[in-house]
């Protein structure tokens, strides 16, 4: 197992790694939409949070030698399912033609006023992505 860290994503605020790599898979811990260049700044709109969250995941995957185009599965936690349409618009734009398996989980609330948290699993450097 290997721990992954990127200074281009928010630092973990607890006892966990941004990601772990094991047997050719990158497991990215749940990420919020905080901007690592502006710690403590307010979360912004759900669209801004979604885009920043996906950017943070992308930076962590890049540090592991992977990328958003290698994602196998994402779990998206959203504080209000009524926001799902806006989340899905940004997600579709950022992810493009790549359509990993996905689950959406409505939750009561998230830390620090954020409305979205995403965790991901992706093919690690040297792994195989198979065919789409």
Secondary structure as UniProt FT lines:
FT   STRAND          2..4
FT   TURN            7..8
FT   STRAND          19..22
FT   TURN            23..24
FT   STRAND          25..31
FT   HELIX           36..38
FT   TURN            39..40
FT   HELIX           46..63
FT   TURN            64..65
FT   HELIX           68..70
FT   STRAND          71..78
FT   HELIX           81..83
FT   HELIX           84..95
FT   TURN            96..97
FT   STRAND          101..106
FT   HELIX           111..113
FT   STRAND          116..123
FT   TURN            125..126
//
